[in-house]
Amino acid sequence: MADADCRGCPRQPPDPITEVMYGNTVWTCIGMSEVAARERILETGIVAIIRGIEPDVCSEVVDAIAAGGVDTIEITANTPGAVEMIRRLSAEHDDVAIGAGTVLDAETARAVQLAGAEFVVTPTVNADVIETCNRYGTPIATGVMTPTEALTATEAGADFCKLFPASTVGPEQVSAINGPLPQVPLIPTGGVSLDNAAAFFDAGAVALGNRHVVGVPNGRRRK
């Protein structure tokens, strides 16, 4: 259990009355801290992306991905029933960081936070989503393609920049952005595979986003 010291935690019960009654309210905190979630992404090096999955098999798929050595998993918000799926998976999998992807607005960001999402991923730069994640302590990877977008997102408070779609630019874009902006941690996503993963890491990527990770070897793919 956690007391009022956890009032900034995004993983509070989805009750708007409880959410604002900080005084003597007690609730259960079911997720990892912002720092722990960020470090998990960096340590694992891979964010598995699940899109369009049926709710009745979501736990089985997460178990399979985790068994393959990937314990940071993103459920895209445009998956039917995504919020409830995130709530269920977050409660069932203490050893896996469950996040939300394709988050397009602040309302969705807050909904997935309250459901237990331990990180948020967007396809574009949206200052309101970044602000919501910062306010409630949820790491966010903001979608960018250019140095201007990367700097804008970072200065707005993004923890990571998701280079998307990486397939259209390749690993060279990572080093091109990090040349003048070495402070920007990039996560290439879209078109990443075992064939080019090492090249993205060699170019400076801190992690990779991938929809095809079930059954690949354990661990960080820098080798």
Secondary structure as a PSIPRED ss2 file (coil, helix, strand):
# PSIPRED VFORMAT (PSIPRED V4.0)

   1 M C   1.000  0.000  0.000
   2 A E   0.000  0.000  1.000
   3 D C   1.000  0.000  0.000
   4 A H   0.000  1.000  0.000
   5 D H   0.000  1.000  0.000
   6 C H   0.000  1.000  0.000
   7 R C   1.000  0.000  0.000
   8 G C   1.000  0.000  0.000
   9 C C   1.000  0.000  0.000
  10 P C   1.000  0.000  0.000
  11 R C   1.000  0.000  0.000
  12 Q C   1.000  0.000  0.000
  13 P C   1.000  0.000  0.000
  14 P C   1.000  0.000  0.000
  15 D C   1.000  0.000  0.000
  16 P H   0.000  1.000  0.000
  17 I H   0.000  1.000  0.000
  18 T H   0.000  1.000  0.000
  19 E H   0.000  1.000  0.000
  20 V H   0.000  1.000  0.000
  21 M C   1.000  0.000  0.000
  22 Y C   1.000  0.000  0.000
  23 G C   1.000  0.000  0.000
  24 N C   1.000  0.000  0.000
  25 T C   1.000  0.000  0.000
  26 V C   1.000  0.000  0.000
  27 W E   0.000  0.000  1.000
  28 T C   1.000  0.000  0.000
  29 C C   1.000  0.000  0.000
  30 I C   1.000  0.000  0.000
  31 G C   1.000  0.000  0.000
  32 M C   1.000  0.000  0.000
  33 S C   1.000  0.000  0.000
  34 E H   0.000  1.000  0.000
  35 V H   0.000  1.000  0.000
  36 A H   0.000  1.000  0.000
  37 A H   0.000  1.000  0.000
  38 R H   0.000  1.000  0.000
  39 E H   0.000  1.000  0.000
  40 R H   0.000  1.000  0.000
  41 I H   0.000  1.000  0.000
  42 L H   0.000  1.000  0.000
  43 E H   0.000  1.000  0.000
  44 T H   0.000  1.000  0.000
  45 G C   1.000  0.000  0.000
  46 I E   0.000  0.000  1.000
  47 V E   0.000  0.000  1.000
  48 A E   0.000  0.000  1.000
  49 I E   0.000  0.000  1.000
  50 I E   0.000  0.000  1.000
  51 R C   1.000  0.000  0.000
  52 G C   1.000  0.000  0.000
  53 I C   1.000  0.000  0.000
  54 E C   1.000  0.000  0.000
  55 P H   0.000  1.000  0.000
  56 D H   0.000  1.000  0.000
  57 V H   0.000  1.000  0.000
  58 C H   0.000  1.000  0.000
  59 S H   0.000  1.000  0.000
  60 E H   0.000  1.000  0.000
  61 V H   0.000  1.000  0.000
  62 V H   0.000  1.000  0.000
  63 D H   0.000  1.000  0.000
  64 A H   0.000  1.000  0.000
  65 I H   0.000  1.000  0.000
  66 A H   0.000  1.000  0.000
  67 A H   0.000  1.000  0.000
  68 G C   1.000  0.000  0.000
  69 G C   1.000  0.000  0.000
  70 V C   1.000  0.000  0.000
  71 D C   1.000  0.000  0.000
  72 T E   0.000  0.000  1.000
  73 I E   0.000  0.000  1.000
  74 E E   0.000  0.000  1.000
  75 I E   0.000  0.000  1.000
  76 T E   0.000  0.000  1.000
  77 A C   1.000  0.000  0.000
  78 N C   1.000  0.000  0.000
  79 T C   1.000  0.000  0.000
  80 P C   1.000  0.000  0.000
  81 G C   1.000  0.000  0.000
  82 A H   0.000  1.000  0.000
  83 V H   0.000  1.000  0.000
  84 E H   0.000  1.000  0.000
  85 M H   0.000  1.000  0.000
  86 I H   0.000  1.000  0.000
  87 R H   0.000  1.000  0.000
  88 R H   0.000  1.000  0.000
  89 L H   0.000  1.000  0.000
  90 S H   0.000  1.000  0.000
  91 A H   0.000  1.000  0.000
  92 E H   0.000  1.000  0.000
  93 H C   1.000  0.000  0.000
  94 D C   1.000  0.000  0.000
  95 D C   1.000  0.000  0.000
  96 V C   1.000  0.000  0.000
  97 A E   0.000  0.000  1.000
  98 I E   0.000  0.000  1.000
  99 G E   0.000  0.000  1.000
 100 A E   0.000  0.000  1.000
 101 G E   0.000  0.000  1.000
 102 T C   1.000  0.000  0.000
 103 V C   1.000  0.000  0.000
 104 L C   1.000  0.000  0.000
 105 D C   1.000  0.000  0.000
 106 A H   0.000  1.000  0.000
 107 E H   0.000  1.000  0.000
 108 T H   0.000  1.000  0.000
 109 A H   0.000  1.000  0.000
 110 R H   0.000  1.000  0.000
 111 A H   0.000  1.000  0.000
 112 V H   0.000  1.000  0.000
 113 Q H   0.000  1.000  0.000
 114 L H   0.000  1.000  0.000
 115 A H   0.000  1.000  0.000
 116 G C   1.000  0.000  0.000
 117 A C   1.000  0.000  0.000
 118 E C   1.000  0.000  0.000
 119 F C   1.000  0.000  0.000
 120 V E   0.000  0.000  1.000
 121 V E   0.000  0.000  1.000
 122 T C   1.000  0.000  0.000
 123 P C   1.000  0.000  0.000
 124 T C   1.000  0.000  0.000
 125 V C   1.000  0.000  0.000
 126 N C   1.000  0.000  0.000
 127 A H   0.000  1.000  0.000
 128 D H   0.000  1.000  0.000
 129 V H   0.000  1.000  0.000
 130 I H   0.000  1.000  0.000
 131 E H   0.000  1.000  0.000
 132 T H   0.000  1.000  0.000
 133 C H   0.000  1.000  0.000
 134 N H   0.000  1.000  0.000
 135 R H   0.000  1.000  0.000
 136 Y C   1.000  0.000  0.000
 137 G C   1.000  0.000  0.000
 138 T C   1.000  0.000  0.000
 139 P C   1.000  0.000  0.000
 140 I E   0.000  0.000  1.000
 141 A E   0.000  0.000  1.000
 142 T E   0.000  0.000  1.000
 143 G E   0.000  0.000  1.000
 144 V E   0.000  0.000  1.000
 145 M C   1.000  0.000  0.000
 146 T C   1.000  0.000  0.000
 147 P H   0.000  1.000  0.000
 148 T H   0.000  1.000  0.000
 149 E H   0.000  1.000  0.000
 150 A H   0.000  1.000  0.000
 151 L H   0.000  1.000  0.000
 152 T H   0.000  1.000  0.000
 153 A H   0.000  1.000  0.000
 154 T H   0.000  1.000  0.000
 155 E H   0.000  1.000  0.000
 156 A H   0.000  1.000  0.000
 157 G C   1.000  0.000  0.000
 158 A C   1.000  0.000  0.000
 159 D C   1.000  0.000  0.000
 160 F E   0.000  0.000  1.000
 161 C E   0.000  0.000  1.000
 162 K E   0.000  0.000  1.000
 163 L E   0.000  0.000  1.000
 164 F C   1.000  0.000  0.000
 165 P C   1.000  0.000  0.000
 166 A H   0.000  1.000  0.000
 167 S H   0.000  1.000  0.000
 168 T H   0.000  1.000  0.000
 169 V C   1.000  0.000  0.000
 170 G C   1.000  0.000  0.000
 171 P C   1.000  0.000  0.000
 172 E H   0.000  1.000  0.000
 173 Q H   0.000  1.000  0.000
 174 V H   0.000  1.000  0.000
 175 S H   0.000  1.000  0.000
 176 A H   0.000  1.000  0.000
 177 I H   0.000  1.000  0.000
 178 N H   0.000  1.000  0.000
 179 G C   1.000  0.000  0.000
 180 P C   1.000  0.000  0.000
 181 L C   1.000  0.000  0.000
 182 P C   1.000  0.000  0.000
 183 Q C   1.000  0.000  0.000
 184 V C   1.000  0.000  0.000
 185 P C   1.000  0.000  0.000
 186 L E   0.000  0.000  1.000
 187 I C   1.000  0.000  0.000
 188 P C   1.000  0.000  0.000
 189 T E   0.000  0.000  1.000
 190 G C   1.000  0.000  0.000
 191 G C   1.000  0.000  0.000
 192 V C   1.000  0.000  0.000
 193 S C   1.000  0.000  0.000
 194 L C   1.000  0.000  0.000
 195 D C   1.000  0.000  0.000
 196 N C   1.000  0.000  0.000
 197 A H   0.000  1.000  0.000
 198 A H   0.000  1.000  0.000
 199 A H   0.000  1.000  0.000
 200 F H   0.000  1.000  0.000
 201 F H   0.000  1.000  0.000
 202 D H   0.000  1.000  0.000
 203 A H   0.000  1.000  0.000
 204 G C   1.000  0.000  0.000
 205 A C   1.000  0.000  0.000
 206 V C   1.000  0.000  0.000
 207 A C   1.000  0.000  0.000
 208 L E   0.000  0.000  1.000
 209 G E   0.000  0.000  1.000
 210 N E   0.000  0.000  1.000
 211 R C   1.000  0.000  0.000
 212 H C   1.000  0.000  0.000
 213 V C   1.000  0.000  0.000
 214 V C   1.000  0.000  0.000
 215 G C   1.000  0.000  0.000
 216 V C   1.000  0.000  0.000
 217 P C   1.000  0.000  0.000
 218 N C   1.000  0.000  0.000
 219 G C   1.000  0.000  0.000
 220 R C   1.000  0.000  0.000
 221 R C   1.000  0.000  0.000
 222 R C   1.000  0.000  0.000
 223 K C   1.000  0.000  0.000
